[in-house]
Amino acid sequence: MSIQYEAPLADSYGVADSFPKDFGYGEEEGDIEDSPTPSDSKPRILLMGLRRSGKSSIQKVVFHKMSPNETLFLESTNKIYKDDISSSSFVNFQIWDFPGQVDFFDPTFDYEMIFRGTGALIFVIDAQDDYVEALGRLHLTVSRAYRVNPEINFEVFIHKVDGLSDDHKIETQRDIHQRANDDLADASLEKLHLSFYLTSIYDHSIFEAFSKVVQKLIPQLPTLENLLNIFISNSGIEKAFLFDVVSKIYIATDSSPVDMQSYELCCDMIDVVIDVSCIYGLKEDGSGSAYDKESMAIIKLNNTTVLYLKEVTKFLALVCILREESFERKGLIDYNFHCFRKAIHEVFEVGVSTSRTSNQPAGTPLMKTVALNGTPRSTV
């Protein structure tokens, strides 16, 4: 395996071509205190479940790069822990980690206020434990949340499946799915939809599951997918992911099915690029950034597959999988990428400017996409 890597680390994000700070998907560290919007008003993702189900471990592994083995020493959560991840990441959400013993009937627990501002509720079930009690708590939690805010996305992580056989995983998921939906049907809550994921912090399944959760909260997702489809169809690329570099969550991909092995390869490539940059890319005094607008990497595997990474914004990277014969047209791919990158910036610029127009007439398009030659393509 050979690696070609370029990452001149000039401080390039102070110029006009940098990712605008007001896109709504992350602020500079120094800007947080001056932000006119309080952090509590940001969309929330709630992590709930019984004690020792793995909620805090998930949060630490996905958003704080903690080694899975280190999570064995985490203490049990005894109060609501709020984690604002938008200062260093594209995703602009708060993660609220709830203690397993939270009591919805406690008068000091204002569950209406909490659920009203929630975008997604993730309920974690320990698949290696008896989950009868967890299913009861799941039903109580989602039914209360649904009555307060029916727009919440309800996600169930069937967690710690690394210790189960493949057959046991499928059987456990089927059983939990059946029981949870039967409980909702008995309570006349058939409209409440639960999504189920098999997860573990010891592989990439937890990152993929969190990717699916976050994508539901990104209003620009259809436009991003459309742009990726246009890009790969004009460049001879087999698969492309738009990654949040910090968390390795992919916020969008093209419409072809996601192969777990391909996703793992792309995640590992991001780790390699950042690690190499931290060792060899920083200035002698340690200043600079490990990831900037010139960051690019090419990895050629021994099965004629090429992995290609390019910086899109200071938080986002495009990682592509393609064949060597397609990569021979690198000039075409780079030109198409330039147009794709420009379109991504325009998508968020238009989204921000229109959201600030309070007296905008009904029916005005909120976003636009552009074709790969930079001309307007369609409105969304």
FIRO-412506 format. One record per residue (C-alpha): residue number from 0; residue in one letter; x, y, z. Coordinates in steps of 0.2 Angstrom, whole numbers, m for minus. Layout:
N
<NUM, "a", <X, Y, Z>>
...
***
This chain:
380
<0, "m", <0, 0, 0>>
<1, "s", <7, 17, m5>>
<2, "i", <2, 34, 2>>
<3, "q", <4, 50, m7>>
<4, "y", <0, 65, 5>>
<5, "e", <0, 84, 4>>
<6, "a", <m4, 95, 18>>
<7, "p", <4, 112, 17>>
<8, "l", <m1, 120, 34>>
<9, "a", <m2, 138, 31>>
<10, "d", <m15, 146, 41>>
<11, "s", <m28, 147, 27>>
<12, "y", <m44, 149, 36>>
<13, "g", <m43, 168, 39>>
<14, "v", <m45, 172, 21>>
<15, "a", <m62, 175, 12>>
<16, "d", <m62, 158, 4>>
<17, "s", <m63, 149, 21>>
<18, "f", <m79, 140, 27>>
<19, "p", <m90, 154, 34>>
<20, "k", <m93, 154, 52>>
<21, "d", <m111, 158, 51>>
<22, "f", <m116, 142, 41>>
<23, "g", <m124, 136, 57>>
<24, "y", <m113, 120, 59>>
<25, "g", <m99, 125, 71>>
<26, "e", <m91, 140, 78>>
<27, "e", <m73, 145, 81>>
<28, "e", <m68, 141, 99>>
<29, "g", <m67, 159, 104>>
<30, "d", <m84, 163, 96>>
<31, "i", <m94, 153, 107>>
<32, "e", <m96, 165, 121>>
<33, "d", <m100, 179, 110>>
<34, "s", <m113, 170, 101>>
<35, "p", <m130, 178, 102>>
<36, "t", <m139, 161, 102>>
<37, "p", <m138, 152, 119>>
<38, "s", <m131, 134, 117>>
<39, "d", <m147, 127, 125>>
<40, "s", <m156, 132, 110>>
<41, "k", <m147, 121, 98>>
<42, "p", <m155, 105, 93>>
<43, "r", <m152, 91, 105>>
<44, "i", <m149, 73, 104>>
<45, "l", <m153, 64, 120>>
<46, "l", <m144, 48, 125>>
<47, "m", <m156, 38, 137>>
<48, "g", <m156, 20, 144>>
<49, "l", <m154, 10, 159>>
<50, "r", <m138, 11, 170>>
<51, "r", <m122, 3, 163>>
<52, "s", <m130, 1, 145>>
<53, "g", <m116, 10, 137>>
<54, "k", <m122, 28, 134>>
<55, "s", <m107, 38, 141>>
<56, "s", <m95, 26, 132>>
<57, "i", <m104, 29, 115>>
<58, "q", <m103, 48, 118>>
<59, "k", <m84, 47, 122>>
<60, "v", <m79, 35, 108>>
<61, "v", <m89, 45, 94>>
<62, "f", <m86, 63, 99>>
<63, "h", <m70, 63, 110>>
<64, "k", <m59, 49, 102>>
<65, "m", <m58, 39, 117>>
<66, "s", <m51, 21, 115>>
<67, "p", <m65, 8, 118>>
<68, "n", <m54, 0, 131>>
<69, "e", <m53, 16, 141>>
<70, "t", <m72, 17, 143>>
<71, "l", <m71, 2, 155>>
<72, "f", <m65, 15, 168>>
<73, "l", <m79, 27, 166>>
<74, "e", <m89, 31, 181>>
<75, "s", <m108, 28, 180>>
<76, "t", <m117, 45, 175>>
<77, "n", <m127, 52, 190>>
<78, "k", <m133, 68, 183>>
<79, "i", <m138, 75, 165>>
<80, "y", <m121, 78, 156>>
<81, "k", <m122, 91, 142>>
<82, "d", <m109, 90, 128>>
<83, "d", <m109, 104, 115>>
<84, "i", <m99, 97, 101>>
<85, "s", <m101, 111, 88>>
<86, "s", <m85, 121, 93>>
<87, "s", <m74, 108, 83>>
<88, "s", <m86, 99, 72>>
<89, "f", <m98, 101, 57>>
<90, "v", <m113, 95, 67>>
<91, "n", <m121, 108, 77>>
<92, "f", <m130, 99, 91>>
<93, "q", <m129, 96, 109>>
<94, "i", <m128, 78, 116>>
<95, "w", <m137, 76, 133>>
<96, "d", <m132, 60, 142>>
<97, "f", <m145, 55, 155>>
<98, "p", <m142, 45, 170>>
<99, "g", <m150, 28, 169>>
<100, "q", <m161, 31, 185>>
<101, "v", <m170, 47, 178>>
<102, "d", <m187, 48, 186>>
<103, "f", <m200, 55, 174>>
<104, "f", <m212, 57, 189>>
<105, "d", <m200, 68, 199>>
<106, "p", <m208, 85, 200>>
<107, "t", <m191, 93, 198>>
<108, "f", <m188, 85, 181>>
<109, "d", <m195, 96, 167>>
<110, "y", <m197, 83, 154>>
<111, "e", <m208, 94, 143>>
<112, "m", <m195, 107, 142>>
<113, "i", <m182, 94, 137>>
<114, "f", <m192, 85, 124>>
<115, "r", <m199, 101, 116>>
<116, "g", <m181, 106, 110>>
<117, "t", <m175, 88, 105>>
<118, "g", <m171, 83, 88>>
<119, "a", <m167, 64, 91>>
<120, "l", <m169, 53, 106>>
<121, "i", <m157, 38, 106>>
<122, "f", <m162, 24, 118>>
<123, "v", <m148, 12, 122>>
<124, "i", <m152, m6, 126>>
<125, "d", <m138, m18, 132>>
<126, "a", <m140, m33, 121>>
<127, "q", <m130, m44, 133>>
<128, "d", <m142, m41, 148>>
<129, "d", <m160, m46, 151>>
<130, "y", <m169, m32, 142>>
<131, "v", <m186, m34, 149>>
<132, "e", <m184, m19, 161>>
<133, "a", <m176, m9, 147>>
<134, "l", <m191, m12, 135>>
<135, "g", <m202, m5, 149>>
<136, "r", <m192, 10, 151>>
<137, "l", <m191, 13, 132>>
<138, "h", <m210, 13, 131>>
<139, "l", <m212, 25, 145>>
<140, "t", <m198, 37, 138>>
<141, "v", <m204, 37, 120>>
<142, "s", <m222, 38, 124>>
<143, "r", <m220, 53, 135>>
<144, "a", <m208, 62, 123>>
<145, "y", <m220, 59, 108>>
<146, "r", <m234, 67, 117>>
<147, "v", <m224, 82, 120>>
<148, "n", <m215, 83, 103>>
<149, "p", <m221, 71, 89>>
<150, "e", <m207, 77, 78>>
<151, "i", <m193, 69, 88>>
<152, "n", <m184, 55, 79>>
<153, "f", <m184, 40, 90>>
<154, "e", <m168, 28, 88>>
<155, "v", <m165, 12, 97>>
<156, "f", <m147, 6, 99>>
<157, "i", <m146, m12, 102>>
<158, "h", <m129, m11, 110>>
<159, "k", <m114, m22, 115>>
<160, "v", <m118, m34, 101>>
<161, "d", <m99, m38, 99>>
<162, "g", <m101, m52, 111>>
<163, "l", <m115, m60, 102>>
<164, "s", <m115, m72, 87>>
<165, "d", <m122, m67, 70>>
<166, "d", <m138, m77, 73>>
<167, "h", <m140, m71, 91>>
<168, "k", <m138, m53, 85>>
<169, "i", <m152, m55, 72>>
<170, "e", <m164, m65, 84>>
<171, "t", <m161, m51, 98>>
<172, "q", <m165, m37, 86>>
<173, "r", <m181, m46, 79>>
<174, "d", <m186, m49, 97>>
<175, "i", <m183, m31, 103>>
<176, "h", <m191, m24, 88>>
<177, "q", <m207, m35, 90>>
<178, "r", <m209, m32, 108>>
<179, "a", <m206, m13, 107>>
<180, "n", <m219, m11, 93>>
<181, "d", <m232, m22, 101>>
<182, "d", <m231, m11, 117>>
<183, "l", <m234, 5, 106>>
<184, "a", <m248, m4, 97>>
<185, "d", <m256, m8, 114>>
<186, "a", <m255, 10, 119>>
<187, "s", <m262, 16, 102>>
<188, "l", <m246, 24, 97>>
<189, "e", <m244, 16, 80>>
<190, "k", <m239, 32, 72>>
<191, "l", <m223, 33, 83>>
<192, "h", <m209, 25, 73>>
<193, "l", <m194, 17, 80>>
<194, "s", <m178, 14, 71>>
<195, "f", <m166, 0, 77>>
<196, "y", <m147, m2, 75>>
<197, "l", <m135, m15, 81>>
<198, "t", <m120, m6, 88>>
<199, "s", <m104, m9, 97>>
<200, "i", <m90, 3, 102>>
<201, "y", <m77, m10, 96>>
<202, "d", <m81, m8, 78>>
<203, "h", <m87, 5, 66>>
<204, "s", <m106, 1, 69>>
<205, "i", <m108, 14, 82>>
<206, "f", <m101, 27, 70>>
<207, "e", <m113, 22, 56>>
<208, "a", <m128, 21, 67>>
<209, "f", <m124, 39, 73>>
<210, "s", <m122, 44, 55>>
<211, "k", <m139, 39, 51>>
<212, "v", <m146, 48, 66>>
<213, "v", <m137, 64, 62>>
<214, "q", <m142, 64, 44>>
<215, "k", <m160, 65, 49>>
<216, "l", <m157, 81, 57>>
<217, "i", <m148, 90, 43>>
<218, "p", <m161, 99, 32>>
<219, "q", <m149, 100, 17>>
<220, "l", <m147, 81, 16>>
<221, "p", <m157, 78, 0>>
<222, "t", <m147, 92, m9>>
<223, "l", <m130, 85, m3>>
<224, "e", <m135, 67, m9>>
<225, "n", <m140, 75, m26>>
<226, "l", <m123, 84, m27>>
<227, "l", <m114, 68, m23>>
<228, "n", <m123, 58, m36>>
<229, "i", <m119, 71, m49>>
<230, "f", <m101, 71, m44>>
<231, "i", <m98, 52, m44>>
<232, "s", <m108, 49, m60>>
<233, "n", <m97, 62, m69>>
<234, "s", <m80, 56, m62>>
<235, "g", <m81, 37, m63>>
<236, "i", <m81, 35, m44>>
<237, "e", <m89, 20, m36>>
<238, "k", <m93, 27, m19>>
<239, "a", <m91, 44, m10>>
<240, "f", <m94, 49, 8>>
<241, "l", <m95, 67, 15>>
<242, "f", <m87, 65, 32>>
<243, "d", <m86, 76, 48>>
<244, "v", <m68, 74, 51>>
<245, "v", <m68, 76, 70>>
<246, "s", <m81, 62, 73>>
<247, "k", <m80, 52, 58>>
<248, "i", <m98, 53, 55>>
<249, "y", <m103, 54, 37>>
<250, "i", <m116, 67, 35>>
<251, "a", <m121, 62, 17>>
<252, "t", <m116, 49, 4>>
<253, "d", <m122, 45, m13>>
<254, "s", <m138, 34, m17>>
<255, "s", <m129, 18, m19>>
<256, "p", <m130, 6, m4>>
<257, "v", <m117, 8, 10>>
<258, "d", <m105, m7, 11>>
<259, "m", <m98, m8, 29>>
<260, "q", <m81, m13, 23>>
<261, "s", <m80, 2, 12>>
<262, "y", <m85, 14, 26>>
<263, "e", <m72, 6, 38>>
<264, "l", <m59, 9, 25>>
<265, "c", <m64, 28, 23>>
<266, "c", <m64, 30, 42>>
<267, "d", <m47, 22, 44>>
<268, "m", <m40, 34, 30>>
<269, "i", <m46, 49, 39>>
<270, "d", <m36, 43, 55>>
<271, "v", <m21, 40, 44>>
<272, "v", <m21, 58, 36>>
<273, "i", <m24, 67, 53>>
<274, "d", <m11, 56, 62>>
<275, "v", <2, 59, 48>>
<276, "s", <m2, 78, 48>>
<277, "c", <0, 79, 67>>
<278, "i", <18, 71, 66>>
<279, "y", <25, 79, 50>>
<280, "g", <13, 93, 45>>
<281, "l", <14, 105, 59>>
<282, "k", <26, 120, 60>>
<283, "e", <42, 118, 70>>
<284, "d", <34, 128, 85>>
<285, "g", <19, 116, 84>>
<286, "s", <8, 129, 77>>
<287, "g", <m4, 127, 62>>
<288, "s", <m17, 114, 59>>
<289, "a", <m17, 96, 55>>
<290, "y", <m31, 98, 43>>
<291, "d", <m33, 113, 31>>
<292, "k", <m39, 118, 14>>
<293, "e", <m24, 110, 5>>
<294, "s", <m26, 93, 14>>
<295, "m", <m26, 79, 2>>
<296, "a", <m22, 61, 2>>
<297, "i", <m21, 46, m10>>
<298, "i", <m20, 28, m5>>
<299, "k", <m18, 14, m18>>
<300, "l", <m23, m3, m12>>
<301, "n", <m16, m19, m19>>
<302, "n", <m33, m24, m26>>
<303, "t", <m33, m10, m39>>
<304, "t", <m43, 1, m28>>
<305, "v", <m39, 19, m24>>
<306, "l", <m45, 29, m9>>
<307, "y", <m45, 48, m12>>
<308, "l", <m47, 61, 1>>
<309, "k", <m50, 80, m2>>
<310, "e", <m54, 94, 10>>
<311, "v", <m71, 102, 7>>
<312, "t", <m72, 114, 22>>
<313, "k", <m62, 115, 38>>
<314, "f", <m74, 102, 46>>
<315, "l", <m78, 91, 31>>
<316, "a", <m69, 79, 20>>
<317, "l", <m74, 70, 4>>
<318, "v", <m68, 52, 4>>
<319, "c", <m70, 43, m13>>
<320, "i", <m67, 25, m18>>
<321, "l", <m63, 21, m36>>
<322, "r", <m53, 10, m48>>
<323, "e", <m36, 14, m54>>
<324, "e", <m41, 15, m72>>
<325, "s", <m54, 29, m67>>
<326, "f", <m40, 38, m57>>
<327, "e", <m30, 40, m73>>
<328, "r", <m42, 54, m76>>
<329, "k", <m37, 63, m61>>
<330, "g", <m38, 80, m69>>
<331, "l", <m56, 78, m73>>
<332, "i", <m60, 72, m55>>
<333, "d", <m51, 87, m48>>
<334, "y", <m61, 99, m59>>
<335, "n", <m77, 90, m54>>
<336, "f", <m72, 91, m36>>
<337, "h", <m69, 110, m37>>
<338, "c", <m86, 112, m44>>
<339, "f", <m93, 101, m30>>
<340, "r", <m84, 110, m17>>
<341, "k", <m91, 127, m23>>
<342, "a", <m108, 120, m24>>
<343, "i", <m107, 114, m6>>
<344, "h", <m102, 131, 0>>
<345, "e", <m117, 139, m10>>
<346, "v", <m129, 127, m3>>
<347, "f", <m125, 132, 15>>
<348, "e", <m123, 151, 10>>
<349, "v", <m141, 151, 2>>
<350, "g", <m148, 141, 17>>
<351, "v", <m141, 153, 30>>
<352, "s", <m146, 169, 20>>
<353, "t", <m164, 163, 17>>
<354, "s", <m166, 158, 35>>
<355, "r", <m162, 175, 40>>
<356, "t", <m176, 183, 29>>
<357, "s", <m191, 183, 40>>
<358, "n", <m203, 191, 28>>
<359, "q", <m198, 179, 14>>
<360, "p", <m213, 175, 2>>
<361, "a", <m221, 158, 3>>
<362, "g", <m214, 146, m9>>
<363, "t", <m197, 154, m11>>
<364, "p", <m184, 140, m13>>
<365, "l", <m173, 138, 2>>
<366, "m", <m158, 131, m7>>
<367, "k", <m150, 128, m24>>
<368, "t", <m139, 115, m31>>
<369, "v", <m127, 118, m46>>
<370, "a", <m121, 107, m59>>
<371, "l", <m103, 102, m61>>
<372, "n", <m99, 116, m73>>
<373, "g", <m105, 128, m60>>
<374, "t", <m121, 133, m68>>
<375, "p", <m138, 132, m59>>
<376, "r", <m145, 115, m60>>
<377, "s", <m161, 115, m50>>
<378, "t", <m170, 122, m35>>
<379, "v", <m175, 113, m19>>
***
